């Protein structure tokens, strides 16, 4: 649906990804994880050896308390969503009433939308400069250790789909998943 609006309103579209997104959010409460194997000892043997305990077959085990949200934990996605949505609100965006992973803001008299699924973003506005400024803000906030992966142009990959904006009246998307082979086109008349 948003791709159709992009074409109809002749919007500039950028997709971006925040690497290791969940690690930006602080874990709430005490969440422990069991690490198994010799890799942890190799990181810093003097530090970790006294905390390691061994099980049969000489496999080292180490319990750790998580400070940052980690993929696979129950609260990680929620913690990152809260951090991101709070950040966008501070920047003047309002969350969509019907979909809390869409943020909207009027900038220079034009609607600016940020649509996301976990750490994958589609950002659109009529002005390229507006989107570049938002990407810079996101990079400043979330890209310090590893910069955002950003793509712009007429053909973009987003959420395992190829979005083709190469013509002004037709938008095509095709799944990059090899088990699904579909292509849909929207034509504005």
C-alpha positions as CSV (number, residue, x, y, z in Angstrom):
1,X,0.0,0.0,0.0
2,X,2.7,2.5,0.9
3,X,4.5,1.7,-2.4
4,X,1.4,2.7,-4.3
5,X,1.2,6.0,-2.4
6,X,5.0,6.6,-3.1
7,X,4.3,6.4,-6.8
8,X,1.1,8.4,-6.7
9,X,2.7,11.2,-4.7
10,X,6.1,11.0,-6.5
11,X,8.0,10.5,-3.3
12,X,11.7,9.9,-2.8
13,X,12.2,6.6,-1.1
14,X,15.2,5.3,0.9
15,X,15.5,2.0,2.7
16,X,17.9,1.5,5.6
17,X,18.8,-1.0,8.2
18,X,20.2,-0.5,11.7
19,X,22.9,-3.1,12.4
20,X,22.7,-4.8,15.8
21,X,19.6,-2.7,16.5
22,X,18.6,-4.5,19.7
23,X,21.9,-3.9,21.3
24,X,21.1,-0.2,21.5
25,X,18.3,-0.9,24.0
26,X,19.1,-1.6,27.7
27,X,17.7,-4.8,29.1
28,X,15.1,-4.4,31.8
29,X,15.4,-6.6,35.0
30,X,17.8,-9.5,35.5
31,X,18.0,-11.7,32.4
32,X,20.6,-14.4,32.5
33,X,22.1,-16.4,29.6
34,X,24.2,-19.6,29.6
35,X,27.2,-19.5,27.3
36,X,28.7,-22.8,26.4
37,X,32.0,-23.5,24.7
38,X,35.6,-22.4,24.7
39,X,35.2,-19.1,22.8
40,X,34.4,-17.1,26.0
41,X,37.6,-18.3,27.7
42,X,39.6,-17.2,24.6
43,X,38.2,-13.6,24.9
44,X,40.0,-12.9,28.2
45,X,41.2,-16.1,30.0
46,X,42.3,-14.3,33.2
47,X,39.0,-12.5,33.6
48,X,36.6,-15.4,32.8
49,X,38.4,-18.5,34.0
50,X,37.4,-18.1,37.6
51,X,33.7,-17.9,36.6
52,X,33.7,-20.9,34.3
53,X,32.3,-24.2,35.4
54,X,32.8,-27.5,33.5
55,X,30.5,-30.2,32.5
56,X,31.2,-33.7,31.0
57,X,33.3,-33.8,27.9
58,X,35.2,-30.7,29.3
59,X,32.8,-28.2,27.9
60,X,33.1,-24.8,29.7
61,X,29.9,-23.1,30.8
62,X,29.4,-19.5,31.9
63,X,26.3,-17.7,33.1
64,X,26.1,-14.0,32.2
65,X,23.7,-11.2,33.0
66,X,22.6,-9.3,29.9
67,X,22.9,-5.5,30.0
68,X,21.7,-5.0,26.5
69,X,18.7,-6.4,24.6
70,X,19.7,-9.5,22.7
71,X,18.1,-11.1,19.6
72,X,16.1,-14.1,20.7
73,X,15.1,-12.8,24.2
74,X,11.5,-12.2,24.8
75,X,11.7,-8.5,25.5
76,X,14.4,-7.4,22.9
77,X,12.0,-6.4,20.1
78,X,9.8,-4.4,22.5
79,X,12.8,-2.7,24.2
80,X,14.1,-1.6,20.8
81,X,10.7,-0.5,19.6
82,X,10.3,1.7,22.7
83,X,13.7,3.2,22.2
84,X,13.1,3.9,18.5
85,X,9.5,5.3,19.0
86,X,10.6,7.5,21.9
87,X,13.5,8.8,19.7
88,X,11.2,9.5,16.8
89,X,8.7,11.3,19.1
90,X,11.5,13.5,20.4
91,X,12.2,14.4,16.7
92,X,8.6,15.5,16.2
93,X,7.2,12.4,14.7
94,X,3.8,11.0,15.7
95,X,3.1,7.3,15.7
96,X,0.2,6.1,13.5
97,X,-2.9,5.3,15.5
98,X,-3.5,2.1,13.6
99,X,0.1,0.8,13.1
100,X,2.6,1.7,15.8
101,X,5.5,1.0,13.4
102,X,4.7,3.9,11.2
103,X,5.7,7.4,12.2
104,X,4.6,10.6,10.4
105,X,5.7,14.2,10.5
106,X,5.1,17.2,8.3
107,X,8.4,18.7,7.2
108,X,8.6,21.7,4.9
109,X,4.9,21.3,4.2
110,X,5.2,17.7,3.1
111,X,4.3,14.5,4.8
112,X,7.4,12.4,5.9
113,X,6.8,8.8,6.7
114,X,9.0,6.3,8.4
115,X,7.8,2.7,8.2
116,X,9.7,0.0,9.9
117,X,9.7,-3.7,10.8
118,X,12.1,-4.4,13.6
119,X,15.3,-2.8,12.3
120,X,14.4,-2.3,8.6
121,X,13.2,1.1,7.6
122,X,11.5,2.6,4.6
123,X,11.7,6.4,4.7
124,X,9.8,8.6,2.3
125,X,9.2,12.3,1.5
126,X,8.9,14.5,-1.5
127,X,12.4,16.0,-0.8
128,X,15.6,14.0,-0.9
129,X,17.3,16.4,1.6
130,X,14.7,15.7,4.3
131,X,15.3,12.0,4.1
132,X,19.1,12.5,4.1
133,X,18.7,14.6,7.3
134,X,16.7,11.8,8.9
135,X,19.2,9.2,7.9
136,X,22.0,11.4,9.4
137,X,20.0,11.6,12.7
138,X,19.4,7.9,12.7
139,X,23.1,7.3,12.0
140,X,24.1,9.7,14.8
141,X,21.8,7.9,17.3
142,X,22.2,4.2,16.2
143,X,25.2,4.0,13.9
144,X,28.1,4.9,16.1
145,X,29.6,1.4,16.3
146,X,28.4,0.3,12.9
147,X,26.9,2.7,10.4
148,X,23.4,2.2,8.9
149,X,23.1,0.2,5.7
150,X,21.2,2.6,3.4
151,X,20.1,2.3,-0.2
152,X,18.4,4.7,-2.5
153,X,17.4,4.7,-6.2
154,X,14.7,3.4,-8.4
155,X,15.1,-0.3,-7.4
156,X,15.3,-1.1,-3.8
157,X,15.3,-4.3,-1.7
158,X,13.1,-4.1,1.4
159,X,11.9,-6.9,3.6
160,X,12.9,-9.5,1.0
161,X,11.0,-7.7,-1.7
162,X,12.4,-5.9,-4.7
163,X,10.6,-2.5,-5.0
164,X,10.9,-1.2,-8.6
165,X,10.2,2.6,-8.9
166,X,11.8,2.8,-12.4
167,X,8.6,4.1,-14.0
168,X,6.3,6.8,-12.7
169,X,3.1,4.9,-13.1
170,X,3.8,1.3,-12.2
171,X,5.3,-0.1,-9.0
172,X,6.4,-3.7,-9.0
173,X,7.5,-5.8,-6.2
174,X,8.7,-9.4,-6.3
175,X,9.7,-11.5,-3.4
176,X,13.4,-12.5,-3.2
177,X,12.4,-15.6,-1.3
178,X,13.1,-18.5,-3.7
179,X,10.1,-20.5,-2.5
180,X,7.7,-17.6,-3.4
181,X,7.7,-16.4,-7.0
182,X,5.1,-13.6,-7.4
183,X,5.1,-10.3,-9.0
184,X,2.4,-7.6,-8.5
185,X,2.0,-4.3,-10.3
186,X,0.0,-1.3,-9.4
187,X,-1.1,1.0,-12.2
188,X,-2.5,4.5,-11.5
189,X,-4.9,5.8,-14.2
